[in-house]
Amino acid sequence: MTNADTREHGTCGCALSARGRALLFGLSSLNRLRVLYALEGEERCVGELVDTLGLSQSLVSQQLSLLLDGKLVSARRSGRRTYYAIAIPELNALLKMARETYRHA
């Protein structure tokens, strides 16, 4: 397996789409996961996320930027505020499944 193959397919040899890699990257950080859970089912602006999560504005903005790059989150401007929402409906279902699965773990 060449280096290019390893980057594309990983060491296991299994192909993973760019969308799949973005999804797994989005779920790989506790802070990004907290942001996604806070956005589950509703859109919120950065200030609301800061208040809800107790994280700094810069950290929330950084995580949102990464989630936007991966197209897991969408942004909508309204006046001076930007509202963020989960962009993939299946992600809401995945978050719900993870919460239910690991609630008692």
C-alpha positions as CSV (number, residue, x, y, z in Angstrom):
1,M,0.0,0.0,0.0
2,T,1.5,3.4,-1.0
3,N,1.4,6.5,1.1
4,A,-1.4,7.9,-1.1
5,D,-3.4,4.7,-0.6
6,T,-3.0,5.0,3.2
7,R,-4.2,8.6,3.2
8,E,-7.2,7.7,1.0
9,H,-8.1,4.3,2.6
10,G,-6.4,4.3,6.0
11,T,-4.3,1.5,7.3
12,C,-7.2,-0.9,7.2
13,G,-7.6,-0.6,3.4
14,C,-11.2,0.5,3.7
15,A,-12.4,3.5,1.7
16,L,-14.0,6.3,3.6
17,S,-15.6,9.2,1.7
18,A,-14.7,12.8,2.4
19,R,-18.1,13.2,4.0
20,G,-17.5,10.2,6.3
21,R,-14.1,11.6,7.3
22,A,-15.7,15.0,8.1
23,L,-18.4,13.3,10.2
24,L,-15.9,11.3,12.2
25,F,-13.6,14.4,12.6
26,G,-16.6,16.4,13.9
27,L,-17.4,13.7,16.5
28,S,-13.8,13.2,17.6
29,S,-13.5,16.2,19.9
30,L,-15.5,16.6,23.1
31,N,-16.0,20.3,22.5
32,R,-17.3,19.8,19.0
33,L,-19.5,17.0,20.2
34,R,-20.9,19.3,22.9
35,V,-21.6,22.0,20.3
36,L,-23.4,19.5,18.1
37,Y,-25.5,18.3,21.0
38,A,-26.4,21.9,21.8
39,L,-27.5,22.4,18.2
40,E,-29.5,19.2,18.2
41,G,-33.0,20.0,16.9
42,E,-32.6,23.8,16.9
43,E,-30.4,26.7,15.6
44,R,-28.4,28.9,17.9
45,C,-26.1,31.8,17.8
46,V,-22.6,31.8,19.3
47,G,-23.7,33.8,22.4
48,E,-26.4,31.2,23.1
49,L,-23.8,28.4,22.7
50,V,-21.4,30.1,25.0
51,D,-24.0,30.5,27.7
52,T,-25.3,27.0,27.3
53,L,-21.9,25.3,27.2
54,G,-19.9,27.5,29.5
55,L,-17.1,27.7,27.0
56,S,-15.3,30.8,25.8
57,Q,-16.6,32.6,22.7
58,S,-13.3,32.0,20.9
59,L,-13.4,28.2,21.6
60,V,-17.1,28.0,20.4
61,S,-16.3,30.0,17.3
62,Q,-13.3,27.8,16.5
63,Q,-15.3,24.6,16.9
64,L,-18.1,26.0,14.7
65,S,-15.6,27.0,12.0
66,L,-14.3,23.4,11.9
67,L,-17.8,22.0,11.8
68,L,-18.7,24.4,9.0
69,D,-15.6,23.4,7.0
70,G,-16.8,19.8,7.3
71,K,-20.3,20.8,6.2
72,L,-21.8,19.3,9.4
73,V,-23.2,22.7,10.4
74,S,-24.8,25.4,8.4
75,A,-24.9,29.1,9.1
76,R,-27.7,31.7,8.5
77,R,-27.2,35.4,9.0
78,S,-29.9,37.5,10.6
79,G,-29.0,41.1,11.2
80,R,-25.8,41.2,13.1
81,R,-26.0,37.6,14.3
82,T,-25.2,34.3,12.7
83,Y,-27.3,31.3,13.6
84,Y,-25.9,27.8,13.3
85,A,-27.8,24.5,12.8
86,I,-26.9,20.9,12.1
87,A,-26.7,20.6,8.3
88,I,-27.2,16.8,8.0
89,P,-30.6,15.5,9.3
90,E,-29.0,12.0,9.9
91,L,-26.6,13.6,12.3
92,N,-29.5,14.4,14.7
93,A,-30.4,10.7,14.6
94,L,-26.8,9.7,15.2
95,L,-26.5,12.0,18.2
96,K,-29.7,10.7,19.6
97,M,-28.6,7.1,19.1
98,A,-25.2,7.8,20.8
99,R,-26.9,9.5,23.7
100,E,-29.3,6.6,24.2
101,T,-26.6,3.9,23.8
102,Y,-24.1,5.5,26.2
103,R,-26.5,7.0,28.7
104,H,-26.1,4.1,31.1
105,A,-22.5,3.2,30.2
